[in-house]
Amino acid sequence: MIKAEWGSVIGGTEQLLVHSGSVTITKQSFSAEWKRVLYNVIAALGKSGYSEDGLPSMKRLISEYEAIKNEGQIYR
């Protein structure tokens, strides 16, 4: 379970978020929402000249990206 604590949010909506209650989501759905974000990071690293040879952690990042089966709804 991921528990968010809303300390500072643009627009001053912290109290609204604090009192809105819990949100439950499957691990697969949560990961799916991150797939496009990870793609953007991988693409930006590649455009900046980074590769798996020069950035060893990039291989794991790509592996994690490829392990996510579906793309989420937020960042389409």
Secondary structure, DSSP 8 states (H G I E B T S, - for coil): ------S--TTS-HHHHHTT------HHHHHHHHHHHHHHHHHHHHHTT--TTT-THHHHHHHHHHH--S--STT-
